[in-house]
Amino acid sequence: MSSITTNQGIVHYEVYGRGRPVILLHGWLGSWGLWQETMAYLGAFYRTYAMDFWGFGESGKKRETYAVSDFVDLVYQFTEQLGIVNAPLVGHSMGGTVSLSVAIRYPECVSKVVVVGSPIVGSSLAPLLKLAGYRPVAFFLFNMMGPFRMFMKYYYSRVICHDPRFPAMMDRDLSSTTLASFLLSIASLRRTDLTPFLPQIKVPAMGIYGDKDVVVHPMQWQPMLHGIPHATIERFPNAGHFPMLEEPTAFIQKLKTFLDQPV
């Protein structure tokens, strides 16, 4: 377990492998643990880093805001402190939105960007997620955290992701979330619209989307491709929001092929 101290709190991360760096970013209510299988494979070829955003996993939780823009700054500080120059960013869901935003705001830090089931426009989030971004709803859910965690374990295992490991992973990550990070991050994501800024992205980009995604609209690859015409789109007809767990072999092969391509 490793950590760095930023100007706004401690950031936990894990690192595995040797070679050129790749940075992996998790989604809302997630943690670095989502990427363990991906890191185990990529680590034979790349030095892989997976961090916990502020407010999630084992990173610091004493902040006033947990907006997408805060996480963009976090990624920049992370690369600065570790001396990582011009690395690929791979982000799942909210992490992919952050990855694209870093490529827009700090283009010198990013050599490639990959998004997995990520909202380009916040209105593409499922209704339940959008409701969670309103304070009364978030407060109610958080104060009913026991039943809410049971519901999420059932809902995610039956509807969102059929990987048998996922309910325990989801429950662990929910237990590490605070009300502020729960509410403010999804509220910020709901208000996000990257479409006006996508043409600024000049680095190689890839979008990976599961056609059965019910968390983020599965057609969010369309605004990405419209805004970044040189982007590569990989669709998984039988996967939902977590193709790295649902179809890990195909997912890692497509990801590695993209990362291996010369810039």
ZADO-1210 file (C-alpha; in nm, 4 decimals, padded with zeros to 6 digits):
<atoms>
<atom x="00.0000" y="00.0000" z="00.0000" code="MET" pos="1"/>
<atom x="00.1368" y="00.3414" z="-00.0999" code="SER" pos="2"/>
<atom x="00.0215" y="00.6983" z="-00.0518" code="SER" pos="3"/>
<atom x="00.1113" y="01.0560" z="-00.1335" code="ILE" pos="4"/>
<atom x="00.0225" y="01.3721" z="00.0513" code="THR" pos="5"/>
<atom x="-00.1437" y="01.6351" z="-00.1662" code="THR" pos="6"/>
<atom x="-00.2416" y="01.9882" z="-00.0762" code="ASN" pos="7"/>
<atom x="-00.5927" y="01.8600" z="-00.0025" code="GLN" pos="8"/>
<atom x="-00.5387" y="01.5277" z="00.1696" code="GLY" pos="9"/>
<atom x="-00.3764" y="01.1867" z="00.1540" code="ILE" pos="10"/>
<atom x="-00.4192" y="00.9799" z="-00.1623" code="VAL" pos="11"/>
<atom x="-00.3868" y="00.6025" z="-00.1487" code="HIS" pos="12"/>
<atom x="-00.2697" y="00.4116" z="-00.4535" code="TYR" pos="13"/>
<atom x="-00.1393" y="00.0720" z="-00.5559" code="GLU" pos="14"/>
<atom x="00.1340" y="00.0060" z="-00.8099" code="VAL" pos="15"/>
<atom x="00.2313" y="-00.3140" z="-00.9879" code="TYR" pos="16"/>
<atom x="00.4641" y="-00.4137" z="-01.2690" code="GLY" pos="17"/>
<atom x="00.7527" y="-00.2606" z="-01.4559" code="ARG" pos="18"/>
<atom x="00.7875" y="-00.0572" z="-01.7722" code="GLY" pos="19"/>
<atom x="00.6076" y="00.2469" z="-01.9024" code="ARG" pos="20"/>
<atom x="00.3422" y="00.3865" z="-01.6667" code="PRO" pos="21"/>
<atom x="-00.0345" y="00.3491" z="-01.7062" code="VAL" pos="22"/>
<atom x="-00.2788" y="00.5135" z="-01.4629" code="ILE" pos="23"/>
<atom x="-00.6145" y="00.3485" z="-01.3835" code="LEU" pos="24"/>
<atom x="-00.9065" y="00.5489" z="-01.2395" code="LEU" pos="25"/>
<atom x="-01.2181" y="00.4037" z="-01.0748" code="HIS" pos="26"/>
<atom x="-01.5791" y="00.5204" z="-01.0907" code="GLY" pos="27"/>
<atom x="-01.8382" y="00.6524" z="-00.8445" code="TRP" pos="28"/>
<atom x="-01.8590" y="00.4510" z="-00.5205" code="LEU" pos="29"/>
<atom x="-01.5608" y="00.2455" z="-00.6391" code="GLY" pos="30"/>
<atom x="-01.1959" y="00.2086" z="-00.5490" code="SER" pos="31"/>
<atom x="-00.8676" y="00.0873" z="-00.6933" code="TRP" pos="32"/>
<atom x="-00.9799" y="-00.2698" z="-00.6249" code="GLY" pos="33"/>
<atom x="-01.1857" y="-00.2688" z="-00.9438" code="LEU" pos="34"/>
<atom x="-00.8604" y="-00.2906" z="-01.1383" code="TRP" pos="35"/>
<atom x="-00.6860" y="-00.5784" z="-00.9586" code="GLN" pos="36"/>
<atom x="-00.7313" y="-00.8288" z="-01.2404" code="GLU" pos="37"/>
<atom x="-00.6397" y="-00.5699" z="-01.5033" code="THR" pos="38"/>
<atom x="-00.3258" y="-00.4756" z="-01.3097" code="MET" pos="39"/>
<atom x="-00.2236" y="-00.8388" z="-01.2711" code="ALA" pos="40"/>
<atom x="-00.2214" y="-00.8773" z="-01.6495" code="TYR" pos="41"/>
<atom x="-00.0907" y="-00.5362" z="-01.7554" code="LEU" pos="42"/>
<atom x="00.1811" y="-00.5478" z="-01.4911" code="GLY" pos="43"/>
<atom x="00.3776" y="-00.7915" z="-01.7074" code="ALA" pos="44"/>
<atom x="00.4160" y="-00.5159" z="-01.9659" code="PHE" pos="45"/>
<atom x="00.3541" y="-00.1828" z="-01.7924" code="TYR" pos="46"/>
<atom x="00.3995" y="-00.0196" z="-01.4541" code="ARG" pos="47"/>
<atom x="00.0357" y="00.0180" z="-01.3539" code="THR" pos="48"/>
<atom x="-00.0920" y="00.2676" z="-01.0992" code="TYR" pos="49"/>
<atom x="-00.4448" y="00.2612" z="-00.9536" code="ALA" pos="50"/>
<atom x="-00.5457" y="00.5326" z="-00.7093" code="MET" pos="51"/>
<atom x="-00.8428" y="00.5976" z="-00.4836" code="ASP" pos="52"/>
<atom x="-01.0048" y="00.9337" z="-00.5472" code="PHE" pos="53"/>
<atom x="-01.0455" y="01.1643" z="-00.2477" code="TRP" pos="54"/>
<atom x="-01.3471" y="01.0448" z="-00.0493" code="GLY" pos="55"/>
<atom x="-01.3287" y="00.6846" z="-00.1722" code="PHE" pos="56"/>
<atom x="-01.1409" y="00.3696" z="-00.0793" code="GLY" pos="57"/>
<atom x="-00.8517" y="00.4461" z="00.1531" code="GLU" pos="58"/>
<atom x="-00.7862" y="00.8037" z="00.0441" code="SER" pos="59"/>
<atom x="-00.8510" y="01.1067" z="00.2643" code="GLY" pos="60"/>
<atom x="-01.2088" y="01.2163" z="00.3306" code="LYS" pos="61"/>
<atom x="-01.1707" y="01.5558" z="00.5006" code="LYS" pos="62"/>
<atom x="-01.2716" y="01.7796" z="00.2130" code="ARG" pos="63"/>
<atom x="-01.5476" y="02.0268" z="00.1362" code="GLU" pos="64"/>
<atom x="-01.5872" y="01.9308" z="-00.2296" code="THR" pos="65"/>
<atom x="-01.5656" y="01.6126" z="-00.4356" code="TYR" pos="66"/>
<atom x="-01.6324" y="01.7455" z="-00.7833" code="ALA" pos="67"/>
<atom x="-01.5079" y="01.6038" z="-01.1116" code="VAL" pos="68"/>
<atom x="-01.2771" y="01.9062" z="-01.1379" code="SER" pos="69"/>
<atom x="-01.1238" y="01.8164" z="-00.7979" code="ASP" pos="70"/>
<atom x="-01.0376" y="01.4702" z="-00.9250" code="PHE" pos="71"/>
<atom x="-00.8884" y="01.6205" z="-01.2402" code="VAL" pos="72"/>
<atom x="-00.6558" y="01.8267" z="-01.0210" code="ASP" pos="73"/>
<atom x="-00.5810" y="01.5164" z="-00.8148" code="LEU" pos="74"/>
<atom x="-00.4607" y="01.3237" z="-01.1204" code="VAL" pos="75"/>
<atom x="-00.2385" y="01.6163" z="-01.2155" code="TYR" pos="76"/>
<atom x="-00.0882" y="01.6340" z="-00.8654" code="GLN" pos="77"/>
<atom x="-00.0409" y="01.2574" z="-00.8658" code="PHE" pos="78"/>
<atom x="00.1607" y="01.2627" z="-01.1883" code="THR" pos="79"/>
<atom x="00.3634" y="01.5610" z="-01.0695" code="GLU" pos="80"/>
<atom x="00.4592" y="01.4030" z="-00.7373" code="GLN" pos="81"/>
<atom x="00.5478" y="01.0645" z="-00.8846" code="LEU" pos="82"/>
<atom x="00.7333" y="01.2122" z="-01.1800" code="GLY" pos="83"/>
<atom x="00.5040" y="01.0439" z="-01.4328" code="ILE" pos="84"/>
<atom x="00.5307" y="01.2172" z="-01.7683" code="VAL" pos="85"/>
<atom x="00.2850" y="01.1799" z="-02.0539" code="ASN" pos="86"/>
<atom x="00.1139" y="00.8554" z="-01.9502" code="ALA" pos="87"/>
<atom x="-00.2047" y="00.6820" z="-02.0705" code="PRO" pos="88"/>
<atom x="-00.5119" y="00.7291" z="-01.8508" code="LEU" pos="89"/>
<atom x="-00.7696" y="00.4502" z="-01.8281" code="VAL" pos="90"/>
<atom x="-01.0901" y="00.5410" z="-01.6473" code="GLY" pos="91"/>
<atom x="-01.4093" y="00.3547" z="-01.5656" code="HIS" pos="92"/>
<atom x="-01.7419" y="00.5427" z="-01.5498" code="SER" pos="93"/>
<atom x="-01.6738" y="00.8675" z="-01.3572" code="MET" pos="94"/>
<atom x="-01.3017" y="00.7872" z="-01.3819" code="GLY" pos="95"/>
<atom x="-01.3277" y="00.7996" z="-01.7604" code="GLY" pos="96"/>
<atom x="-01.4979" y="01.1376" z="-01.7441" code="THR" pos="97"/>
<atom x="-01.2071" y="01.2514" z="-01.5278" code="VAL" pos="98"/>
<atom x="-00.9574" y="01.1033" z="-01.7763" code="SER" pos="99"/>
<atom x="-01.1068" y="01.2959" z="-02.0678" code="LEU" pos="100"/>
<atom x="-01.1135" y="01.6106" z="-01.8552" code="SER" pos="101"/>
<atom x="-00.7442" y="01.5719" z="-01.7701" code="VAL" pos="102"/>
<atom x="-00.6639" y="01.5334" z="-02.1412" code="ALA" pos="103"/>
<atom x="-00.8527" y="01.8589" z="-02.2028" code="ILE" pos="104"/>
<atom x="-00.7144" y="02.0597" z="-01.9126" code="ARG" pos="105"/>
<atom x="-00.3618" y="01.9145" z="-01.8842" code="TYR" pos="106"/>
<atom x="-00.2850" y="01.7755" z="-02.2314" code="PRO" pos="107"/>
<atom x="00.0876" y="01.7626" z="-02.1580" code="GLU" pos="108"/>
<atom x="00.0236" y="01.4928" z="-01.8946" code="CYS" pos="109"/>
<atom x="-00.1623" y="01.2463" z="-02.1160" code="VAL" pos="110"/>
<atom x="-00.0349" y="01.0306" z="-02.4024" code="SER" pos="111"/>
<atom x="-00.3563" y="00.8305" z="-02.4544" code="LYS" pos="112"/>
<atom x="-00.6979" y="00.8150" z="-02.2944" code="VAL" pos="113"/>
<atom x="-00.9349" y="00.5211" z="-02.2516" code="VAL" pos="114"/>
<atom x="-01.2864" y="00.5455" z="-02.1103" code="VAL" pos="115"/>
<atom x="-01.4974" y="00.2485" z="-02.0037" code="VAL" pos="116"/>
<atom x="-01.8722" y="00.2975" z="-01.9727" code="GLY" pos="117"/>
<atom x="-01.8196" y="00.6676" z="-01.9049" code="SER" pos="118"/>
<atom x="-02.0761" y="00.9475" z="-01.9293" code="PRO" pos="119"/>
<atom x="-01.9803" y="01.2187" z="-02.1768" code="ILE" pos="120"/>
<atom x="-02.2974" y="01.4015" z="-02.0758" code="VAL" pos="121"/>
<atom x="-02.4200" y="01.3699" z="-01.7183" code="GLY" pos="122"/>
<atom x="-02.7822" y="01.3387" z="-01.8278" code="SER" pos="123"/>
<atom x="-02.6930" y="00.9912" z="-01.9583" code="SER" pos="124"/>
<atom x="-02.6754" y="00.8574" z="-01.6019" code="LEU" pos="125"/>
<atom x="-02.9464" y="00.6183" z="-01.4876" code="ALA" pos="126"/>
<atom x="-03.2357" y="00.7882" z="-01.3009" code="PRO" pos="127"/>
<atom x="-03.1352" y="00.6363" z="-00.9646" code="LEU" pos="128"/>
<atom x="-02.7856" y="00.7818" z="-00.9924" code="LEU" pos="129"/>
<atom x="-02.9148" y="01.1243" z="-01.0882" code="LYS" pos="130"/>
<atom x="-03.1506" y="01.1216" z="-00.7889" code="LEU" pos="131"/>
<atom x="-02.8589" y="01.0369" z="-00.5589" code="ALA" pos="132"/>
<atom x="-02.7078" y="01.3733" z="-00.6509" code="GLY" pos="133"/>
<atom x="-02.9838" y="01.5605" z="-00.4668" code="TYR" pos="134"/>
<atom x="-02.9130" y="01.6283" z="-00.1010" code="ARG" pos="135"/>
<atom x="-03.2444" y="01.5067" z="00.0508" code="PRO" pos="136"/>
<atom x="-03.2223" y="01.1786" z="-00.1416" code="VAL" pos="137"/>
<atom x="-02.8546" y="01.1295" z="-00.0618" code="ALA" pos="138"/>
<atom x="-02.9136" y="01.2085" z="00.3053" code="PHE" pos="139"/>
<atom x="-03.1985" y="00.9564" z="00.3210" code="PHE" pos="140"/>
<atom x="-02.9997" y="00.6841" z="00.1465" code="LEU" pos="141"/>
<atom x="-02.6912" y="00.7420" z="00.3560" code="PHE" pos="142"/>
<atom x="-02.8829" y="00.7303" z="00.6814" code="ASN" pos="143"/>
<atom x="-03.0369" y="00.4051" z="00.5639" code="MET" pos="144"/>
<atom x="-02.6945" y="00.2718" z="00.4681" code="MET" pos="145"/>
<atom x="-02.7538" y="-00.0819" z="00.5974" code="GLY" pos="146"/>
<atom x="-03.0645" y="-00.1496" z="00.3852" code="PRO" pos="147"/>
<atom x="-02.9147" y="00.0564" z="00.1016" code="PHE" pos="148"/>
<atom x="-02.6009" y="-00.1595" z="00.0969" code="ARG" pos="149"/>
<atom x="-02.8160" y="-00.4728" z="00.0914" code="MET" pos="150"/>
<atom x="-03.0202" y="-00.3315" z="-00.1963" code="PHE" pos="151"/>
<atom x="-02.7097" y="-00.2307" z="-00.3901" code="MET" pos="152"/>
<atom x="-02.5543" y="-00.5752" z="-00.3447" code="LYS" pos="153"/>
<atom x="-02.8720" y="-00.7395" z="-00.4742" code="TYR" pos="154"/>
<atom x="-02.9363" y="-00.4851" z="-00.7496" code="TYR" pos="155"/>
<atom x="-02.5798" y="-00.4759" z="-00.8777" code="TYR" pos="156"/>
<atom x="-02.5362" y="-00.8550" z="-00.8706" code="SER" pos="157"/>
<atom x="-02.8669" y="-00.9223" z="-01.0461" code="ARG" pos="158"/>
<atom x="-02.8910" y="-00.6262" z="-01.2836" code="VAL" pos="159"/>
<atom x="-02.5592" y="-00.4405" z="-01.3140" code="ILE" pos="160"/>
<atom x="-02.2800" y="-00.6994" z="-01.2965" code="CYS" pos="161"/>
<atom x="-02.3052" y="-01.0778" z="-01.2788" code="HIS" pos="162"/>
<atom x="-01.9483" y="-01.1375" z="-01.1632" code="ASP" pos="163"/>
<atom x="-01.9847" y="-01.3348" z="-00.8345" code="PRO" pos="164"/>
<atom x="-01.7034" y="-01.1297" z="-00.6756" code="ARG" pos="165"/>
<atom x="-01.8808" y="-00.8026" z="-00.7340" code="PHE" pos="166"/>
<atom x="-02.1305" y="-00.7853" z="-00.4427" code="PRO" pos="167"/>
<atom x="-01.8508" y="-00.8114" z="-00.1844" code="ALA" pos="168"/>
<atom x="-01.6439" y="-00.5556" z="-00.3756" code="MET" pos="169"/>
<atom x="-01.9386" y="-00.3159" z="-00.3905" code="MET" pos="170"/>
<atom x="-02.0175" y="-00.3601" z="-00.0221" code="ASP" pos="171"/>
<atom x="-01.6562" y="-00.2937" z="00.0783" code="ARG" pos="172"/>
<atom x="-01.6362" y="00.0215" z="-00.1320" code="ASP" pos="173"/>
<atom x="-01.9699" y="00.1533" z="-00.0032" code="LEU" pos="174"/>
<atom x="-01.8479" y="00.1125" z="00.3536" code="SER" pos="175"/>
<atom x="-01.5571" y="00.3477" z="00.2766" code="SER" pos="176"/>
<atom x="-01.7740" y="00.6257" z="00.1341" code="THR" pos="177"/>
<atom x="-01.8831" y="00.9367" z="00.3249" code="THR" pos="178"/>
<atom x="-02.2072" y="01.1282" z="00.2771" code="LEU" pos="179"/>
<atom x="-02.0179" y="01.4229" z="00.1286" code="ALA" pos="180"/>
<atom x="-01.8242" y="01.2163" z="-00.1264" code="SER" pos="181"/>
<atom x="-02.1375" y="01.0123" z="-00.2053" code="PHE" pos="182"/>
<atom x="-02.3465" y="01.3231" z="-00.2741" code="LEU" pos="183"/>
<atom x="-02.1074" y="01.5797" z="-00.4164" code="LEU" pos="184"/>
<atom x="-01.9296" y="01.3561" z="-00.6655" code="SER" pos="185"/>
<atom x="-02.2444" y="01.2241" z="-00.8337" code="ILE" pos="186"/>
<atom x="-02.4049" y="01.5704" z="-00.8273" code="ALA" pos="187"/>
<atom x="-02.1018" y="01.7084" z="-01.0096" code="SER" pos="188"/>
<atom x="-02.1020" y="01.4208" z="-01.2582" code="LEU" pos="189"/>
<atom x="-02.4720" y="01.4760" z="-01.3282" code="ARG" pos="190"/>
<atom x="-02.3988" y="01.8395" z="-01.4275" code="ARG" pos="191"/>
<atom x="-02.1031" y="01.7500" z="-01.6499" code="THR" pos="192"/>
<atom x="-02.1127" y="01.7997" z="-02.0271" code="ASP" pos="193"/>
<atom x="-01.7828" y="01.7405" z="-02.2082" code="LEU" pos="194"/>
<atom x="-01.9193" y="01.7661" z="-02.5631" code="THR" pos="195"/>
<atom x="-01.8041" y="02.1278" z="-02.6277" code="PRO" pos="196"/>
<atom x="-01.4480" y="02.0411" z="-02.5238" code="PHE" pos="197"/>
<atom x="-01.3882" y="01.7023" z="-02.6882" code="LEU" pos="198"/>
<atom x="-01.2398" y="01.8494" z="-03.0102" code="PRO" pos="199"/>
<atom x="-00.9486" y="01.9723" z="-02.7963" code="GLN" pos="200"/>
<atom x="-00.8369" y="01.6119" z="-02.7402" code="ILE" pos="201"/>
<atom x="-00.5632" y="01.5325" z="-02.9913" code="LYS" pos="202"/>
<atom x="-00.4113" y="01.2212" z="-02.8278" code="VAL" pos="203"/>
<atom x="-00.5262" y="00.8694" z="-02.9241" code="PRO" pos="204"/>
<atom x="-00.8557" y="00.7921" z="-02.7520" code="ALA" pos="205"/>
<atom x="-01.0640" y="00.4793" z="-02.7097" code="MET" pos="206"/>
<atom x="-01.4139" y="00.4262" z="-02.5734" code="GLY" pos="207"/>
<atom x="-01.5221" y="00.0851" z="-02.4417" code="ILE" pos="208"/>
<atom x="-01.8964" y="00.0448" z="-02.3889" code="TYR" pos="209"/>
<atom x="-02.1188" y="-00.2483" z="-02.2988" code="GLY" pos="210"/>
<atom x="-02.4415" y="-00.2589" z="-02.4966" code="ASP" pos="211"/>
<atom x="-02.6300" y="-00.3822" z="-02.1867" code="LYS" pos="212"/>
<atom x="-02.5167" y="-00.0978" z="-01.9606" code="ASP" pos="213"/>
<atom x="-02.8027" y="00.0289" z="-01.7409" code="VAL" pos="214"/>
<atom x="-02.5883" y="00.2663" z="-01.5315" code="VAL" pos="215"/>
<atom x="-02.4691" y="00.4932" z="-01.8130" code="VAL" pos="216"/>
<atom x="-02.6537" y="00.5037" z="-02.1445" code="HIS" pos="217"/>
<atom x="-02.4716" y="00.2518" z="-02.3671" code="PRO" pos="218"/>
<atom x="-02.4775" y="00.4910" z="-02.6639" code="MET" pos="219"/>
<atom x="-02.2495" y="00.7455" z="-02.4967" code="GLN" pos="220"/>
<atom x="-01.9837" y="00.6340" z="-02.7439" code="TRP" pos="221"/>
<atom x="-02.1692" y="00.8394" z="-03.0050" code="GLN" pos="222"/>
<atom x="-02.0999" y="01.1875" z="-02.8587" code="PRO" pos="223"/>
<atom x="-01.7449" y="01.0743" z="-02.7895" code="MET" pos="224"/>
<atom x="-01.6907" y="00.9724" z="-03.1516" code="LEU" pos="225"/>
<atom x="-01.8627" y="01.2862" z="-03.2788" code="HIS" pos="226"/>
<atom x="-01.6368" y="01.5077" z="-03.0660" code="GLY" pos="227"/>
<atom x="-01.3162" y="01.3023" z="-03.1182" code="ILE" pos="228"/>
<atom x="-01.3404" y="01.1718" z="-03.4773" code="PRO" pos="229"/>
<atom x="-01.0091" y="00.9859" z="-03.4480" code="HIS" pos="230"/>
<atom x="-01.1333" y="00.7892" z="-03.1439" code="ALA" pos="231"/>
<atom x="-01.1545" y="00.4097" z="-03.1500" code="THR" pos="232"/>
<atom x="-01.4789" y="00.2586" z="-03.0198" code="ILE" pos="233"/>
<atom x="-01.5023" y="-00.0972" z="-02.8881" code="GLU" pos="234"/>
<atom x="-01.8501" y="-00.2282" z="-02.8093" code="ARG" pos="235"/>
<atom x="-01.9246" y="-00.5341" z="-02.5966" code="PHE" pos="236"/>
<atom x="-02.2683" y="-00.6653" z="-02.7020" code="PRO" pos="237"/>
<atom x="-02.3036" y="-00.8989" z="-02.4014" code="ASN" pos="238"/>
<atom x="-02.1531" y="-00.6783" z="-02.1289" code="ALA" pos="239"/>
<atom x="-02.2971" y="-00.4055" z="-01.9121" code="GLY" pos="240"/>
<atom x="-02.1255" y="-00.1382" z="-01.7047" code="HIS" pos="241"/>
<atom x="-01.8266" y="-00.3523" z="-01.6017" code="PHE" pos="242"/>
<atom x="-01.6771" y="-00.5208" z="-01.9095" code="PRO" pos="243"/>
<atom x="-01.3436" y="-00.5632" z="-01.7272" code="MET" pos="244"/>
<atom x="-01.5237" y="-00.8003" z="-01.4873" code="LEU" pos="245"/>
<atom x="-01.7842" y="-00.9478" z="-01.7205" code="GLU" pos="246"/>
<atom x="-01.5541" y="-01.0218" z="-02.0155" code="GLU" pos="247"/>
<atom x="-01.2048" y="-00.9814" z="-01.8695" code="PRO" pos="248"/>
<atom x="-01.0114" y="-01.1666" z="-02.1414" code="THR" pos="249"/>
<atom x="-01.1591" y="-00.9720" z="-02.4329" code="ALA" pos="250"/>
<atom x="-01.1408" y="-00.6486" z="-02.2357" code="PHE" pos="251"/>
<atom x="-00.7732" y="-00.6767" z="-02.1472" code="ILE" pos="252"/>
<atom x="-00.6798" y="-00.7827" z="-02.4992" code="GLN" pos="253"/>
<atom x="-00.8464" y="-00.4794" z="-02.6544" code="LYS" pos="254"/>
<atom x="-00.6994" y="-00.2492" z="-02.3899" code="LEU" pos="255"/>
<atom x="-00.3461" y="-00.3828" z="-02.4296" code="LYS" pos="256"/>
<atom x="-00.3644" y="-00.3675" z="-02.8105" code="THR" pos="257"/>
<atom x="-00.4564" y="00.0015" z="-02.7848" code="PHE" pos="258"/>
<atom x="-00.1891" y="00.0790" z="-02.5267" code="LEU" pos="259"/>
<atom x="00.0768" y="-00.1001" z="-02.7325" code="ASP" pos="260"/>
<atom x="00.0149" y="00.1103" z="-03.0415" code="GLN" pos="261"/>
<atom x="00.2868" y="00.3728" z="-03.0970" code="PRO" pos="262"/>
<atom x="00.1803" y="00.7332" z="-03.0564" code="VAL" pos="263"/>
</atoms>
